[in-house]
């Protein structure tokens, strides 16, 4: 019975914790219609949810690894490179040129922090996207 009471107390405490990893933000990725040997741009955007906002003092960054045959203009970007970096949104653009047609799979990591008035959640979010190059 003692263990049951402790388990119930832990469940109640966990239910009152703020949302983590995805419950307080949304990451969206918009891929372009791309053509071989032409510049294309993927948009990676972060939108905080509810009472959360982007921490504009945090050293946000995006690192992207391109597949073979694809040249990314800037594989590692910092908050200074962001197209939008404000409390309501964080947005990076990944510009690239593919030397050939086909499905191109990119991977990477987005680092950021979303906060409320009383707490912050620094986060490393894995990102992955495919672009069909014609």
Secondary structure in CASP SS format (residue, H / E / C, confidence):
PFRMAT SS
TARGET T0000
AUTHOR 0000-0000-0000
METHOD secondary structure of the structure
MODEL  1
X C 1.00
X H 1.00
X H 1.00
X H 1.00
X H 1.00
X H 1.00
X H 1.00
X H 1.00
X H 1.00
X H 1.00
X H 1.00
X H 1.00
X H 1.00
X H 1.00
X H 1.00
X C 1.00
X C 1.00
X C 1.00
X C 1.00
X C 1.00
X C 1.00
X C 1.00
X C 1.00
X C 1.00
X E 1.00
X E 1.00
X E 1.00
X E 1.00
X E 1.00
X E 1.00
X C 1.00
X C 1.00
X C 1.00
X E 1.00
X C 1.00
X C 1.00
X C 1.00
X C 1.00
X E 1.00
X E 1.00
X E 1.00
X E 1.00
X E 1.00
X E 1.00
X E 1.00
X E 1.00
X E 1.00
X E 1.00
X C 1.00
X C 1.00
X C 1.00
X C 1.00
X E 1.00
X E 1.00
X C 1.00
X C 1.00
X C 1.00
X C 1.00
X C 1.00
X C 1.00
X E 1.00
X E 1.00
X E 1.00
X E 1.00
X E 1.00
X C 1.00
X C 1.00
X C 1.00
X C 1.00
X E 1.00
X E 1.00
X E 1.00
X C 1.00
X C 1.00
X C 1.00
X E 1.00
X E 1.00
X E 1.00
X H 1.00
X H 1.00
X H 1.00
X C 1.00
X C 1.00
X E 1.00
X E 1.00
X E 1.00
X C 1.00
X C 1.00
X E 1.00
X E 1.00
X E 1.00
X E 1.00
X E 1.00
X E 1.00
X E 1.00
X E 1.00
X E 1.00
X E 1.00
X C 1.00
X C 1.00
X C 1.00
X E 1.00
X E 1.00
X E 1.00
X E 1.00
X E 1.00
X E 1.00
X E 1.00
X E 1.00
X E 1.00
X E 1.00
X E 1.00
X E 1.00
X E 1.00
X E 1.00
X C 1.00
X C 1.00
X C 1.00
X C 1.00
X E 1.00
X E 1.00
X E 1.00
X E 1.00
X E 1.00
X E 1.00
X E 1.00
X E 1.00
X E 1.00
X E 1.00
X E 1.00
X E 1.00
X E 1.00
X E 1.00
X C 1.00
END
